[in-house]
Amino acid sequence: MVHTILVVDDEKDIRTSLSGILEDEGYEVITAASGADGIECARQELPDLILLDIWMPGMDGLETLEKLKSIFPQVTVIMISGHGTIETAVRATKLGAFDFIEKPLSLEKVLISVANALKLQELKAENAELKRTAANEYELIGNAPILAHLRDQIMRVAPTSASVLVTGENGTGKELVARSIHYYSPRRDRPFIAINCAAIPEELIESELFGHEKGAFTGAVAQKKGKFDLADGGTLFLDEIGDMSLKTQAKVLRIIQERCFERVGGTRLVSVDVRIVAATNKSLDQEILQGRFREDLYYRINVVPFRAPALRERLEDIPLLVRHFVAQFYRREGREAKAFLPEAVELLAGYDWPGNVRELKNIIERILIMTPGRTITAADVPDLKGGATTGRSPCPKLEGAFAMSVLRDAREEFEREFIIHKLEANDWNISRTAEIIELERSNLHRKIKSYGIDVRK
């Protein structure tokens, strides 16, 4: 990609010298002799970068910079000045200038500044793309009415700071709901911090949530910020909150009420602004009756209740979920995607999925990894209701492998039949087969020899 640079300077010699050195570096250069002409050139050419002189007759550089930024907020501008002062440089920076270069120009400094500015643009674009991709990773996939209703609830609640309690079975995507609430809220540019209350030992949960001071306990060699600290200004997701001890529940309740806390071993109050989204697969009503959950905390976190639906309640979404998980898997692995035939998807849609979306995702990845071909048929789908397969082996030639009791022997049998299948598909051309299965030609030769495969056939 060739970057376009606009040079705005009233001195012809400066325009000529900058154009020459930038063009020698492979940039496309356009020039303007005044601020007004520079703005017009920017409108027509949409340059990637602008080099702008400060002291020009008529509209000076700072005024030009201000107008450019109002019209093109994302444009990167490097200021040039022959009579620069600290005040001028500070004002230019406040107006959005990337850098400030003094005359007489050092061409080396100009090229370094230009390269840095363009690199920053690339990083910003990459960061935006990563954020977009990350948002897609946590998108709620499906068109079922029950999911559409949940999305509508999320869009209503997200702009507020209300606490949310998400209930639902394991694997239904309660964290996805929490991330969606955060993503569509004014807090989206601040941290989303998740903690699984059931996965942290009781003696460490307070330190994880609230942090600790140096020397608070054995091993506390330095001050540590807790999850509430880290989530300041953003969202804290308390997963499996029903497994939190009553002692910790009391401290969390205080933070929600007073928006401040003390670190473990400390006496100073730390103020925070955190939105709480909690999740559980337990019935908190029953937990309260049995004395295991504080009723006052329940009413604090349950301002807006959500329920993540089980997958069996929206089986019509399975085709969409299959396509999403296939694309997600191969985007992560960087290989060509495999295609599920309708018959295979139909088998998946006929199962109750007690493990919900998480189970479906795991099964899809298992099928993609274990199926040698590019097309997933019904035969490649495991018997999810209890058997090892759907009634016949994924490949008739591999029935011997399934009869073996030792994994190593089964793996070798599978590998032998896989190599023969690929050799047949490529007219027994060893070089082409090695390239397709992504194996060194010498390694493929050794395997052919060790498995006793007769390529002369």
C-alpha positions, 0 to 999 in steps of 0.5 A: 500500500502506498501512503499519500502525504500532503505537504502544506507550506508557503515556502516553495523550496520546503515543498520541493525538498520534502516532496523529493525526499518523501517520494524517494522513500516510496510515498505519494506526495501532494503539496499546497501553498496555503492553509485554505489550499491544504484543506481543499486538497485534504477534502479531495485526496484524503491523505494518510498524513499531513505535514503542516507549516505553522507560520503562513500568511492568511490562515496560519498552521494552528488555525488550519490544524483546528479546521482539519481536525474538525473535518477529519478527526482521524487525520494525522498531522505533523507540525513544522515551524521555523520559530517554534516556542514551547507554548506553540508546541503545547497548543498544537499538541492540544489541537491534536498534532502528532509531532512538532518539528523545527526548521531548519528541517533534519530530513532524517528526523522528518522521515522518522516522524513520518514513519512513526506516525504511519505506524501508529495509524496502522496500530490504531486500525489493527486495534480497532479490528481486534476490538471488533473481532473480540466483540464478535467472539462474545456475540449472542448467536441465534434468531430464536424468539427467546434469544431475541427477547434476551438481546432486547433486554440487554439493549434496554439495560446496557446504557444504565448502571443497574446491577444485573443477575444472570441465571441459567444452566451451566454452558448457556453463555451467562458470561456472554450475556455479561460481556454484551451488557458491558459492550453496549454500555457507556463503560465499554472502553473501560475494563471488563473483569471476570472472576469465578467465585467457585474456582478460588479457595475461600482463604484467597477470595478476599485478596482476589476481590479487594487486593492486599497490602504488603505484609498483610499475610505470608507471601504478600511481598508487595501491594496487589490490586484486587478485581474491584480496583482493576474494574474501576470505571468498568464492569465486574462479572462475579460468576457463580456468586452463589458459591461465595462465602457469607463473610465475603458476601458482606464485604461485597454488599458494603462495596455496592452500597458505599462504593468503597472498600479496604484492601486486606491488611489495610486501613485506607478506604479505596473508592471505586465506580464499578458495575456489578453483573453476577451469575449463578446456576443455583436457585438463590431463593433456596440458598437464602432459605437455607442460610447460605446467601444473604437476602440483602445482597440478593436484592442489591444484585438482582435489580434486573434479572436475566435468564440465559436460555438452555440450548434445548429451548432454541434448537432452531439456532443450531445451524447458525451456531455450527457455522459460527463455531466452524468459522471461529475455529478456523479463524483461530487455527488459520486453515481452510474451513470444513463444511457440515452437510445438512444431514450432519447438522440435522443430527446435531439438532436432534439432541437435547444438549444437557451441556448447552452451547459449551457442549455443542462448541466442544463437539464441533471442534472435536469433529473438525479435528478428528474428521480427515475429509473436508466435508462433515457427513452424518457418519462423522457425528458421534452418537451423542446419546451414548454410543461411540458413533452413529451406528457405523464407523466414520470410515469403513476402513477404520473399523479395525482401529475401533476394535483395538484396545490400545490407543497407540495401535488405533492411532497407527491404524488410523494414520496408515489408512489416512495416508493410503486414502490421501495417496489414492486421492493424489494418484500415488504422487508422494510429493503432492500428498506430502504437501497436502497433508503438510508433512515433510516428503522424507517423513512421509517416505519413512511412514510409507515404509514403516506401514508397509504401504506398496506405492507401486500399486 
